Amino acid sequence: MKKYISTFFLLILLSISVRLITGCSKDTAVNPGNTDTTTTNSINITWDNSTVVFTENENSDIVLFDTTASIIHFKGTSTKAKSLKADDNFVINKWEYYKVVKTVNQGSEVLVTVGPANLTDVAKDAKLTWNQYVNFDKQDILNGIKSIPGSQIQIVTTDSVGYSARVGSYLYSIGLKLLSGKVRISITCEKIILDTKVAKLTLIGEVRNFRTRGNIEVVNHQLMMYDSRNEYMEGEFDLKAVAAGSGSDLKIEVPLRLFRFPIAGIPILFFDVRCLVVMNALLPSGASTLLDYKFKFVVDEGFQYDVQSKKCSPSANVRTYEMKENSKPQSGAAGAMAMSWGLAVPRFEIRLGLPSVYNTTIGWVQSAYLIGGDYTFTPPCQQSKARFIGAYGWSLGAFGLSVASGTGNLWDYEKVFLKAGDCP
């Protein structure tokens, strides 16, 4: 027997209350992210008087940096290295800043064990400003993939990169194709039980080039300004799920790094671009389902820091959006069943600090697409829905505000494609 299905979304992806920020707009202006390619970024830092700064000439005193053990080996003749003690802050290579954990003077070498330091500790004043056209650089993409544990790069051409990663019973295959003004993304998630593929979830679409802007300002060791926003973020994705008797997949979240792009001229600041896969399903033996939806959007997304409340608030504008069926949802089951899955892509994580082993995520924004369905007997109900959600998060530990963090919604839209029976 064939039955139509419906969605029950357990929003594990966000774990926050739904908050509608903005409505749908019909702004059809040309996307400046695709036409204006200028970039104007700047960095200006005044290190605190107590911060030990190794000049470019003094950087030659570094013999070895053992990143695995977090130990920097200095020459034993380095006066500044010998002066370092626990809890001191210091700077090398112009922008890399650390906190001393301990030092060991071996005569020929001074071994300094290091850890991360807050920007507001090492710097008295700082101003970072970016206004950047984001282009998708192949080398940035390759660097991001290589840092993913367990990933295997399979395809590298002049304009394409492909790799796979195994997480639990799921095999993820990701392809990125660089085109003029956009990057095409394909993600396949296959669940394998006893060497049999019982579920296949796919996303195919693209993100166009866009513009990112922001400001970070520290005055007298205090964070006074922090805002970040992406303008005319434009995407189009097809999301499809085909599954048969795949069992239970409850509250699964898998983050996958897609690539990284630097903020030009600001070496301590960059973006990690990720995909977050979420799954919440119960498909018993004999049950099957087919879901196939399209999402299109043009949005502005970001947040701003308020120095009085020490919190960030959202900044969002949904210029256009569309959700529609590519094909009618279908299912077959002898009993109750449910499936909800989705992806947040692109998820832009702003990271601060050098080297990358010590950098900290200070904020993120993402667009998410959720599809799914359920069929219940008590009461008898069939539904089908899709959901388009924008979200943001922030954490200010890198500025000495370790208790200040939060998440929220930028927008939340739901469309019901089918609702039959005695549904709540």
BELJOLIN-V235380 format. One record per residue. N is the residue number from 1. RES is the residue in one letter. PSI is psi in whole degrees, -180 to 180 (none if undefined). OMEGA is omega in whole degrees, -180 to 180 (999 if undefined). D_LAST is the distance of its C-alpha to the last C-alpha in Angstrom with 2 decimals. Layout:
BEGIN
n=N res=RES psi=PSI omega=OMEGA d_last=D_LAST
n=N res=RES psi=PSI omega=OMEGA d_last=D_LAST
END
This chain:
BEGIN
n=1 res=M psi=137 omega=-178 d_last=23.62
n=2 res=K psi=134 omega=-179 d_last=22.02
n=3 res=K psi=146 omega=170 d_last=18.33
n=4 res=Y psi=157 omega=-174 d_last=16.62
n=5 res=I psi=174 omega=-178 d_last=14.58
n=6 res=S psi=174 omega=-175 d_last=12.02
n=7 res=T psi=136 omega=160 d_last=12.24
n=8 res=F psi=113 omega=-177 d_last=11.26
n=9 res=F psi=119 omega=168 d_last=14.01
n=10 res=L psi=108 omega=-167 d_last=15.72
n=11 res=L psi=64 omega=177 d_last=18.17
n=12 res=I psi=-33 omega=-179 d_last=21.18
n=13 res=L psi=-39 omega=-173 d_last=23.32
n=14 res=L psi=-36 omega=180 d_last=23.20
n=15 res=S psi=40 omega=-179 d_last=22.16
n=16 res=I psi=164 omega=-179 d_last=22.00
n=17 res=S psi=148 omega=179 d_last=19.82
n=18 res=V psi=131 omega=-178 d_last=18.67
n=19 res=R psi=110 omega=-178 d_last=21.32
n=20 res=L psi=117 omega=-175 d_last=21.78
n=21 res=I psi=-38 omega=-173 d_last=25.55
n=22 res=T psi=157 omega=180 d_last=26.40
n=23 res=G psi=-177 omega=-180 d_last=25.36
n=24 res=C psi=132 omega=-180 d_last=26.42
n=25 res=S psi=156 omega=179 d_last=30.12
n=26 res=K psi=34 omega=177 d_last=32.33
n=27 res=D psi=113 omega=-177 d_last=35.31
n=28 res=T psi=24 omega=-180 d_last=37.23
n=29 res=A psi=151 omega=177 d_last=40.29
n=30 res=V psi=137 omega=-178 d_last=42.14
n=31 res=N psi=110 omega=180 d_last=41.02
n=32 res=P psi=-23 omega=178 d_last=43.87
n=33 res=G psi=-21 omega=179 d_last=43.00
n=34 res=N psi=-10 omega=-175 d_last=44.48
n=35 res=T psi=-36 omega=-179 d_last=47.48
n=36 res=D psi=110 omega=-175 d_last=48.73
n=37 res=T psi=12 omega=-179 d_last=50.01
n=38 res=T psi=152 omega=176 d_last=51.80
n=39 res=T psi=129 omega=178 d_last=51.31
n=40 res=T psi=93 omega=-179 d_last=52.64
n=41 res=N psi=154 omega=179 d_last=52.02
n=42 res=S psi=154 omega=177 d_last=54.14
n=43 res=I psi=135 omega=180 d_last=54.61
n=44 res=N psi=113 omega=-177 d_last=56.88
n=45 res=I psi=132 omega=171 d_last=57.14
n=46 res=T psi=110 omega=-178 d_last=59.66
n=47 res=W psi=149 omega=178 d_last=59.84
n=48 res=D psi=151 omega=-179 d_last=60.47
n=49 res=N psi=-29 omega=-179 d_last=64.11
n=50 res=S psi=-11 omega=179 d_last=63.31
n=51 res=T psi=127 omega=179 d_last=61.64
n=52 res=V psi=118 omega=-177 d_last=64.15
n=53 res=V psi=120 omega=175 d_last=64.23
n=54 res=F psi=119 omega=179 d_last=65.97
n=55 res=T psi=173 omega=-180 d_last=67.50
n=56 res=E psi=-38 omega=177 d_last=67.64
n=57 res=N psi=-37 omega=-178 d_last=71.11
n=58 res=E psi=-16 omega=177 d_last=70.03
n=59 res=N psi=-20 omega=176 d_last=67.16
n=60 res=S psi=-12 omega=176 d_last=69.92
n=61 res=D psi=-11 omega=180 d_last=70.15
n=62 res=I psi=120 omega=179 d_last=66.98
n=63 res=V psi=-42 omega=-174 d_last=68.06
n=64 res=L psi=143 omega=172 d_last=64.71
n=65 res=F psi=105 omega=178 d_last=61.03
n=66 res=D psi=94 omega=-176 d_last=59.50
n=67 res=T psi=-27 omega=179 d_last=55.78
n=68 res=T psi=-44 omega=-179 d_last=54.86
n=69 res=A psi=-3 omega=-177 d_last=56.59
n=70 res=S psi=45 omega=180 d_last=56.08
n=71 res=I psi=127 omega=175 d_last=59.86
n=72 res=I psi=126 omega=179 d_last=62.03
n=73 res=H psi=116 omega=175 d_last=65.69
n=74 res=F psi=156 omega=172 d_last=68.12
n=75 res=K psi=145 omega=179 d_last=71.86
n=76 res=G psi=-16 omega=180 d_last=73.76
n=77 res=T psi=-2 omega=-178 d_last=75.73
n=78 res=S psi=113 omega=-180 d_last=72.70
n=79 res=T psi=-43 omega=-178 d_last=73.35
n=80 res=K psi=-39 omega=179 d_last=69.80
n=81 res=A psi=-41 omega=180 d_last=68.28
n=82 res=K psi=-22 omega=-179 d_last=70.61
n=83 res=S psi=-14 omega=-176 d_last=69.59
n=84 res=L psi=143 omega=176 d_last=65.87
n=85 res=K psi=169 omega=-176 d_last=64.49
n=86 res=A psi=138 omega=179 d_last=61.15
n=87 res=D psi=-1 omega=173 d_last=58.51
n=88 res=D psi=151 omega=173 d_last=60.54
n=89 res=N psi=143 omega=178 d_last=58.78
n=90 res=F psi=162 omega=-176 d_last=60.47
n=91 res=V psi=133 omega=173 d_last=60.10
n=92 res=I psi=165 omega=178 d_last=61.44
n=93 res=N psi=35 omega=174 d_last=61.35
n=94 res=K psi=-43 omega=-174 d_last=60.86
n=95 res=W psi=-11 omega=-177 d_last=57.09
n=96 res=E psi=120 omega=-177 d_last=56.23
n=97 res=Y psi=144 omega=-173 d_last=55.82
n=98 res=Y psi=164 omega=168 d_last=55.66
n=99 res=K psi=137 omega=-179 d_last=56.04
n=100 res=V psi=129 omega=174 d_last=58.79
n=101 res=V psi=-48 omega=175 d_last=57.80
n=102 res=K psi=162 omega=177 d_last=61.37
n=103 res=T psi=148 omega=176 d_last=64.67
n=104 res=V psi=120 omega=179 d_last=67.37
n=105 res=N psi=111 omega=-179 d_last=70.82
n=106 res=Q psi=11 omega=-179 d_last=72.49
n=107 res=G psi=-72 omega=180 d_last=75.49
n=108 res=S psi=-23 omega=179 d_last=75.16
n=109 res=E psi=152 omega=171 d_last=71.45
n=110 res=V psi=119 omega=-178 d_last=69.03
n=111 res=L psi=121 omega=-178 d_last=65.66
n=112 res=V psi=113 omega=175 d_last=62.81
n=113 res=T psi=129 omega=-171 d_last=59.43
n=114 res=V psi=162 omega=174 d_last=56.77
n=115 res=G psi=178 omega=-179 d_last=53.16
n=116 res=P psi=151 omega=177 d_last=50.87
n=117 res=A psi=153 omega=177 d_last=51.78
n=118 res=N psi=142 omega=177 d_last=49.90
n=119 res=L psi=-37 omega=-178 d_last=50.94
n=120 res=T psi=-13 omega=175 d_last=51.42
n=121 res=D psi=-45 omega=-175 d_last=53.86
n=122 res=V psi=-25 omega=-177 d_last=56.06
n=123 res=A psi=136 omega=173 d_last=56.02
n=124 res=K psi=-46 omega=178 d_last=57.14
n=125 res=D psi=146 omega=178 d_last=55.88
n=126 res=A psi=143 omega=175 d_last=53.89
n=127 res=K psi=118 omega=178 d_last=52.50
n=128 res=L psi=125 omega=-179 d_last=50.52
n=129 res=T psi=130 omega=178 d_last=49.50
n=130 res=W psi=143 omega=176 d_last=48.05
n=131 res=N psi=88 omega=-165 d_last=47.39
n=132 res=Q psi=134 omega=168 d_last=47.16
n=133 res=Y psi=124 omega=-176 d_last=46.51
n=134 res=V psi=115 omega=173 d_last=44.65
n=135 res=N psi=152 omega=-176 d_last=46.17
n=136 res=F psi=104 omega=-174 d_last=45.12
n=137 res=D psi=132 omega=-176 d_last=48.20
n=138 res=K psi=-40 omega=-178 d_last=48.69
n=139 res=Q psi=-37 omega=175 d_last=50.55
n=140 res=D psi=-40 omega=179 d_last=47.81
n=141 res=I psi=-45 omega=179 d_last=45.35
n=142 res=L psi=-43 omega=180 d_last=47.76
n=143 res=N psi=-39 omega=180 d_last=48.34
n=144 res=G psi=-41 omega=-179 d_last=44.64
n=145 res=I psi=-41 omega=-177 d_last=44.16
n=146 res=K psi=-24 omega=-178 d_last=47.23
n=147 res=S psi=2 omega=179 d_last=45.87
n=148 res=I psi=120 omega=-180 d_last=42.72
n=149 res=P psi=130 omega=176 d_last=43.34
n=150 res=G psi=0 omega=-179 d_last=43.54
n=151 res=S psi=149 omega=179 d_last=43.30
n=152 res=Q psi=113 omega=178 d_last=45.70
n=153 res=I psi=126 omega=-176 d_last=46.80
n=154 res=Q psi=-32 omega=-175 d_last=47.27
n=155 res=I psi=127 omega=173 d_last=47.99
n=156 res=V psi=111 omega=176 d_last=50.04
n=157 res=T psi=-170 omega=-179 d_last=51.43
n=158 res=T psi=-25 omega=-177 d_last=52.54
n=159 res=D psi=7 omega=-174 d_last=49.04
n=160 res=S psi=149 omega=174 d_last=46.64
n=161 res=V psi=137 omega=176 d_last=45.59
n=162 res=G psi=143 omega=178 d_last=43.60
n=163 res=Y psi=166 omega=180 d_last=42.82
n=164 res=S psi=158 omega=178 d_last=40.75
n=165 res=A psi=137 omega=179 d_last=39.49
n=166 res=R psi=124 omega=178 d_last=38.36
n=167 res=V psi=109 omega=-178 d_last=35.80
n=168 res=G psi=-131 omega=-180 d_last=34.92
n=169 res=S psi=8 omega=-177 d_last=33.90
n=170 res=Y psi=139 omega=174 d_last=33.19
n=171 res=L psi=122 omega=-179 d_last=35.85
n=172 res=Y psi=129 omega=176 d_last=35.42
n=173 res=S psi=128 omega=-175 d_last=37.62
n=174 res=I psi=132 omega=177 d_last=37.99
n=175 res=G psi=136 omega=179 d_last=40.11
n=176 res=L psi=126 omega=179 d_last=41.26
n=177 res=K psi=123 omega=-178 d_last=43.36
n=178 res=L psi=120 omega=-179 d_last=45.15
n=179 res=L psi=173 omega=-179 d_last=45.58
n=180 res=S psi=112 omega=176 d_last=47.08
n=181 res=G psi=9 omega=-179 d_last=44.79
n=182 res=K psi=167 omega=172 d_last=41.86
n=183 res=V psi=130 omega=179 d_last=40.89
n=184 res=R psi=132 omega=-174 d_last=39.00
n=185 res=I psi=131 omega=172 d_last=36.75
n=186 res=S psi=130 omega=-179 d_last=35.66
n=187 res=I psi=125 omega=176 d_last=33.79
n=188 res=T psi=130 omega=179 d_last=33.22
n=189 res=C psi=116 omega=-178 d_last=31.53
n=190 res=E psi=129 omega=175 d_last=32.29
n=191 res=K psi=131 omega=-175 d_last=31.33
n=192 res=I psi=122 omega=177 d_last=34.27
n=193 res=I psi=118 omega=-180 d_last=34.35
n=194 res=L psi=48 omega=178 d_last=37.83
n=195 res=D psi=12 omega=178 d_last=39.08
n=196 res=T psi=130 omega=178 d_last=36.38
n=197 res=K psi=115 omega=-175 d_last=34.04
n=198 res=V psi=-8 omega=178 d_last=30.54
n=199 res=A psi=141 omega=176 d_last=28.57
n=200 res=K psi=120 omega=-178 d_last=29.67
n=201 res=L psi=128 omega=-175 d_last=27.98
n=202 res=T psi=147 omega=171 d_last=29.87
n=203 res=L psi=130 omega=176 d_last=30.14
n=204 res=I psi=128 omega=180 d_last=32.86
n=205 res=G psi=-163 omega=-177 d_last=33.66
n=206 res=E psi=154 omega=173 d_last=35.92
n=207 res=V psi=132 omega=180 d_last=36.46
n=208 res=R psi=159 omega=177 d_last=39.19
n=209 res=N psi=149 omega=-175 d_last=41.83
n=210 res=F psi=-173 omega=180 d_last=40.96
n=211 res=R psi=136 omega=175 d_last=42.48
n=212 res=T psi=137 omega=-179 d_last=41.97
n=213 res=R psi=154 omega=176 d_last=43.40
n=214 res=G psi=167 omega=178 d_last=43.77
n=215 res=N psi=137 omega=169 d_last=45.99
n=216 res=I psi=127 omega=-180 d_last=46.81
n=217 res=E psi=127 omega=176 d_last=49.43
n=218 res=V psi=129 omega=179 d_last=51.00
n=219 res=V psi=120 omega=180 d_last=53.58
n=220 res=N psi=49 omega=176 d_last=55.71
n=221 res=H psi=8 omega=-180 d_last=53.39
n=222 res=Q psi=135 omega=175 d_last=50.29
n=223 res=L psi=120 omega=-178 d_last=47.38
n=224 res=M psi=-25 omega=-178 d_last=47.45
n=225 res=M psi=138 omega=175 d_last=45.45
n=226 res=Y psi=112 omega=174 d_last=42.91
n=227 res=D psi=147 omega=-179 d_last=40.81
n=228 res=S psi=137 omega=-180 d_last=39.71
n=229 res=R psi=146 omega=173 d_last=38.03
n=230 res=N psi=132 omega=-176 d_last=37.73
n=231 res=E psi=138 omega=-180 d_last=38.24
n=232 res=Y psi=47 omega=172 d_last=37.18
n=233 res=M psi=117 omega=-172 d_last=35.39
n=234 res=E psi=130 omega=-180 d_last=34.69
n=235 res=G psi=162 omega=177 d_last=32.93
n=236 res=E psi=123 omega=-174 d_last=31.58
n=237 res=F psi=141 omega=169 d_last=29.82
n=238 res=D psi=130 omega=-178 d_last=28.52
n=239 res=L psi=124 omega=-175 d_last=26.12
n=240 res=K psi=137 omega=178 d_last=25.95
n=241 res=A psi=127 omega=174 d_last=24.75
n=242 res=V psi=119 omega=-176 d_last=26.17
n=243 res=A psi=149 omega=178 d_last=25.71
n=244 res=A psi=115 omega=176 d_last=26.52
n=245 res=G psi=43 omega=-174 d_last=26.23
n=246 res=S psi=0 omega=175 d_last=26.64
n=247 res=G psi=-150 omega=-175 d_last=25.30
n=248 res=S psi=133 omega=174 d_last=23.67
n=249 res=D psi=90 omega=-172 d_last=23.95
n=250 res=L psi=127 omega=173 d_last=22.27
n=251 res=K psi=42 omega=178 d_last=22.81
n=252 res=I psi=131 omega=175 d_last=25.73
n=253 res=E psi=125 omega=-180 d_last=27.40
n=254 res=V psi=112 omega=175 d_last=30.68
n=255 res=P psi=134 omega=178 d_last=32.67
n=256 res=L psi=128 omega=177 d_last=35.31
n=257 res=R psi=130 omega=178 d_last=38.08
n=258 res=L psi=-56 omega=178 d_last=38.87
n=259 res=F psi=180 omega=-178 d_last=41.88
n=260 res=R psi=141 omega=171 d_last=43.55
n=261 res=F psi=137 omega=-179 d_last=45.28
n=262 res=P psi=158 omega=169 d_last=47.76
n=263 res=I psi=113 omega=-172 d_last=48.17
n=264 res=A psi=129 omega=176 d_last=51.62
n=265 res=G psi=-3 omega=177 d_last=54.33
n=266 res=I psi=85 omega=-170 d_last=52.17
n=267 res=P psi=-17 omega=-179 d_last=52.69
n=268 res=I psi=5 omega=-176 d_last=50.64
n=269 res=L psi=133 omega=176 d_last=47.43
n=270 res=F psi=169 omega=-179 d_last=45.38
n=271 res=F psi=133 omega=164 d_last=41.90
n=272 res=D psi=131 omega=177 d_last=40.30
n=273 res=V psi=122 omega=-174 d_last=37.86
n=274 res=R psi=168 omega=169 d_last=35.27
n=275 res=C psi=132 omega=177 d_last=32.26
n=276 res=L psi=117 omega=180 d_last=29.50
n=277 res=V psi=133 omega=178 d_last=27.65
n=278 res=V psi=144 omega=-177 d_last=24.33
n=279 res=M psi=134 omega=174 d_last=22.74
n=280 res=N psi=102 omega=-171 d_last=19.84
n=281 res=A psi=154 omega=172 d_last=19.57
n=282 res=L psi=101 omega=-179 d_last=19.73
n=283 res=L psi=95 omega=-178 d_last=21.52
n=284 res=P psi=171 omega=179 d_last=23.37
n=285 res=S psi=133 omega=-179 d_last=26.58
n=286 res=G psi=-16 omega=-180 d_last=26.28
n=287 res=A psi=147 omega=177 d_last=23.11
n=288 res=S psi=158 omega=-179 d_last=23.57
n=289 res=T psi=152 omega=176 d_last=21.87
n=290 res=L psi=123 omega=178 d_last=23.11
n=291 res=L psi=138 omega=-176 d_last=21.74
n=292 res=D psi=111 omega=-175 d_last=24.02
n=293 res=Y psi=158 omega=176 d_last=23.51
n=294 res=K psi=139 omega=176 d_last=25.97
n=295 res=F psi=132 omega=175 d_last=26.01
n=296 res=K psi=144 omega=-177 d_last=28.80
n=297 res=F psi=157 omega=166 d_last=29.60
n=298 res=V psi=119 omega=-173 d_last=32.42
n=299 res=V psi=157 omega=165 d_last=31.87
n=300 res=D psi=137 omega=-175 d_last=33.93
n=301 res=E psi=142 omega=179 d_last=32.89
n=302 res=G psi=-165 omega=-180 d_last=34.55
n=303 res=F psi=164 omega=-179 d_last=35.08
n=304 res=Q psi=143 omega=179 d_last=37.86
n=305 res=Y psi=136 omega=175 d_last=39.44
n=306 res=D psi=117 omega=-173 d_last=40.23
n=307 res=V psi=-26 omega=-179 d_last=43.40
n=308 res=Q psi=-48 omega=-179 d_last=42.78
n=309 res=S psi=-14 omega=-175 d_last=39.38
n=310 res=K psi=40 omega=178 d_last=40.15
n=311 res=K psi=162 omega=176 d_last=36.69
n=312 res=C psi=144 omega=178 d_last=35.49
n=313 res=S psi=154 omega=-173 d_last=33.17
n=314 res=P psi=155 omega=173 d_last=31.59
n=315 res=S psi=113 omega=-173 d_last=33.20
n=316 res=A psi=149 omega=175 d_last=31.13
n=317 res=N psi=116 omega=176 d_last=31.16
n=318 res=V psi=105 omega=-177 d_last=29.12
n=319 res=R psi=-47 omega=174 d_last=31.66
n=320 res=T psi=152 omega=171 d_last=29.81
n=321 res=Y psi=156 omega=-179 d_last=26.90
n=322 res=E psi=137 omega=172 d_last=25.41
n=323 res=M psi=130 omega=178 d_last=22.73
n=324 res=K psi=162 omega=177 d_last=22.99
n=325 res=E psi=135 omega=167 d_last=22.85
n=326 res=N psi=-31 omega=175 d_last=26.19
n=327 res=S psi=160 omega=-178 d_last=25.03
n=328 res=K psi=136 omega=177 d_last=22.03
n=329 res=P psi=143 omega=-178 d_last=19.89
n=330 res=Q psi=153 omega=175 d_last=20.80
n=331 res=S psi=160 omega=173 d_last=20.37
n=332 res=G psi=131 omega=-177 d_last=21.83
n=333 res=A psi=147 omega=177 d_last=20.99
n=334 res=A psi=-17 omega=-178 d_last=21.77
n=335 res=G psi=-168 omega=-178 d_last=18.91
n=336 res=A psi=145 omega=179 d_last=15.90
n=337 res=M psi=161 omega=178 d_last=16.56
n=338 res=A psi=149 omega=177 d_last=15.48
n=339 res=M psi=132 omega=175 d_last=17.55
n=340 res=S psi=125 omega=178 d_last=17.65
n=341 res=W psi=158 omega=-179 d_last=21.06
n=342 res=G psi=174 omega=179 d_last=22.88
n=343 res=L psi=142 omega=169 d_last=26.14
n=344 res=A psi=108 omega=-179 d_last=27.47
n=345 res=V psi=128 omega=-1 d_last=30.65
n=346 res=P psi=143 omega=172 d_last=32.92
n=347 res=R psi=114 omega=-177 d_last=32.72
n=348 res=F psi=116 omega=178 d_last=35.88
n=349 res=E psi=122 omega=178 d_last=37.24
n=350 res=I psi=125 omega=-177 d_last=40.21
n=351 res=R psi=141 omega=-174 d_last=42.78
n=352 res=L psi=136 omega=174 d_last=45.87
n=353 res=G psi=154 omega=176 d_last=49.11
n=354 res=L psi=149 omega=-7 d_last=51.77
n=355 res=P psi=177 omega=-174 d_last=52.27
n=356 res=S psi=-25 omega=179 d_last=48.87
n=357 res=V psi=-22 omega=-179 d_last=48.92
n=358 res=Y psi=2 omega=-176 d_last=48.61
n=359 res=N psi=159 omega=-174 d_last=46.40
n=360 res=T psi=136 omega=174 d_last=43.25
n=361 res=T psi=123 omega=-179 d_last=39.94
n=362 res=I psi=-9 omega=178 d_last=39.79
n=363 res=G psi=160 omega=176 d_last=36.78
n=364 res=W psi=154 omega=172 d_last=34.36
n=365 res=V psi=151 omega=-178 d_last=32.10
n=366 res=Q psi=156 omega=169 d_last=29.88
n=367 res=S psi=137 omega=-177 d_last=27.63
n=368 res=A psi=148 omega=-179 d_last=24.81
n=369 res=Y psi=124 omega=-176 d_last=22.94
n=370 res=L psi=134 omega=177 d_last=19.88
n=371 res=I psi=161 omega=176 d_last=18.54
n=372 res=G psi=-173 omega=-178 d_last=16.70
n=373 res=G psi=161 omega=173 d_last=14.23
n=374 res=D psi=158 omega=175 d_last=12.62
n=375 res=Y psi=122 omega=-178 d_last=12.57
n=376 res=T psi=156 omega=178 d_last=11.29
n=377 res=F psi=-27 omega=-176 d_last=12.60
n=378 res=T psi=93 omega=-3 d_last=10.85
n=379 res=P psi=164 omega=177 d_last=8.60
n=380 res=P psi=122 omega=-175 d_last=10.12
n=381 res=C psi=138 omega=173 d_last=8.39
n=382 res=Q psi=133 omega=180 d_last=10.54
n=383 res=Q psi=160 omega=173 d_last=10.34
n=384 res=S psi=127 omega=-177 d_last=13.29
n=385 res=K psi=161 omega=169 d_last=13.92
n=386 res=A psi=155 omega=-175 d_last=17.03
n=387 res=R psi=136 omega=179 d_last=17.89
n=388 res=F psi=121 omega=-171 d_last=21.30
n=389 res=I psi=138 omega=170 d_last=22.23
n=390 res=G psi=142 omega=-177 d_last=25.57
n=391 res=A psi=162 omega=178 d_last=26.67
n=392 res=Y psi=160 omega=175 d_last=29.92
n=393 res=G psi=158 omega=-178 d_last=31.65
n=394 res=W psi=151 omega=178 d_last=35.07
n=395 res=S psi=124 omega=-169 d_last=37.49
n=396 res=L psi=25 omega=179 d_last=40.87
n=397 res=G psi=-31 omega=180 d_last=42.77
n=398 res=A psi=-12 omega=178 d_last=45.25
n=399 res=F psi=19 omega=178 d_last=46.28
n=400 res=G psi=10 omega=-180 d_last=46.82
n=401 res=L psi=69 omega=-170 d_last=43.50
n=402 res=S psi=-25 omega=-178 d_last=42.04
n=403 res=V psi=-5 omega=-176 d_last=39.44
n=404 res=A psi=109 omega=176 d_last=38.10
n=405 res=S psi=163 omega=179 d_last=35.14
n=406 res=G psi=170 omega=177 d_last=31.57
n=407 res=T psi=163 omega=178 d_last=28.75
n=408 res=G psi=170 omega=177 d_last=26.42
n=409 res=N psi=144 omega=171 d_last=24.50
n=410 res=L psi=-41 omega=174 d_last=26.48
n=411 res=W psi=164 omega=180 d_last=23.63
n=412 res=D psi=113 omega=-180 d_last=20.06
n=413 res=Y psi=137 omega=179 d_last=18.78
n=414 res=E psi=141 omega=177 d_last=15.76
n=415 res=K psi=127 omega=179 d_last=15.73
n=416 res=V psi=120 omega=-180 d_last=13.15
n=417 res=F psi=-24 omega=179 d_last=15.39
n=418 res=L psi=135 omega=175 d_last=13.26
n=419 res=K psi=110 omega=-176 d_last=9.87
n=420 res=A psi=145 omega=179 d_last=10.43
n=421 res=G psi=-162 omega=-178 d_last=9.37
n=422 res=D psi=73 omega=-176 d_last=6.67
n=423 res=C psi=144 omega=179 d_last=3.81
n=424 res=P psi=none omega=999 d_last=0.00
END
